[in-house]
Amino acid sequence: MKVLVIAHKPPFPVIDGGCFASSNFLKNLIVISSIESIDYFSLSTHKHPFKAENFPTEIRQKVSLHAGEIDTKLKPINAFIHLIKRKSYNLTRFYNTEIAKKIEHKKKKKSFDKIIFDGLSAAVYLDDIKKISKAKCILRAHNIEFEIWRSLGSNERNFLKKWYLNQLTQTLQQEEIRIFNKLDFTLTLSHDDLNQCQKLSKTNAYLIPVSVENQIPKTDYSNADLCFLGAFNWEPNSEAMKWFLEVIYPKIREKSSVKINIAGKDSAVLEKYKSFEGAHLHGFVESPSDFLKANGIFVAPMRSGSGVKIKVLEAMSNGLPCVLTSKAAEGLNLPSDFKICDNVEAFVTETLRLISDENERQRLGELGRKFILNHFSKEAVILNLKTVLENNES
């Protein structure tokens, strides 16, 4: 089996949840014995430039790496034109005719059995691929993308911005469904997204979650400091932390002097909150695992987004107890031991409960880690992925 992966951004370095999901997927692919060769073509953007040296040696030895530069910067005039034409600017800014030609040239040099679009933005090249190849076309859907914009719009109070977000949602939904229906099959990362795909499209869909490495468990539960880890160029993350710092954290501070440590790429969007007593911004951290284990409780006050949140998988796999909204817990199917806190009062109450009880922090931390090991282990994910790829040969 010869595989071509087309990605909307390079998976290395791992600087956000999307990179985490893509890098682990590539690590899973290279150990499947029935795959004869893997070619990896990544878009290279100003936010995510492609550098082959960022890929681990093992992957560079086993995967043929390629890239094409593209300008995906938001351009107001283009966005306005797409709005008038009712086309999805979210997706079309990832399309470039020169990139399409590079992919076509690659296809002419080698015959592929499977072409995997890693992320919806990469699937803008689906129509071009269909014209020149009989390979099975697969989308690895990180999220149901239009659901992210729908939830952002529903939380927006500014009328004009709300209207604009709703327009983006409608055009993106239309294009996303069109893509689903032209694929041979879809891989989703969560049960919720799997159900959505099956409702939106007649194309087969399979659940292949993100695999998580077995981390050394957290052992010191005496620390009750709060923490959050995420890339803040993703709107749901900045929205969540602004809500937490403005509404929830002040209520927690009324009864506790606990700190909140916030880490992640582009955290400058939260700069004004540095003046909040107890709030500390750390920016990008080289080792997410070390950062998480240095804290006591992971808070994920997500109000929008879609699919499994990688940051929650990381926190649980490291043994941190988590306080989650339903959006943060989406796609995990957590047991009843984990409380879902969708309003301010519930989030404050659960956080204060964990702050005051070290034994409960340890119980939930260890329970979460076992849950991740049982449902997101590398071995189980690789086996399922291998089965799906091999059973869809013809």
PyMOL commands that set and color helices and strands:
alter all, ss='L'
color gray80, all
select helices_A, chain A and resi 17-29+52-54+57-62+76-85+89-92+97-109+120-132+145-155+159-182+191-200+235-253+267-275+288-293+310-317+344-356+358-375+378-391
alter helices_A, ss='H'
color red, helices_A
select strands_A, chain A and resi 2-7+37-44+63-69+114-118+136-141+185-188+204-207+226-229+260-263+279-283+297-300+322-324
alter strands_A, ss='S'
color yellow, strands_A
deselect
rebuild
show_as cartoon
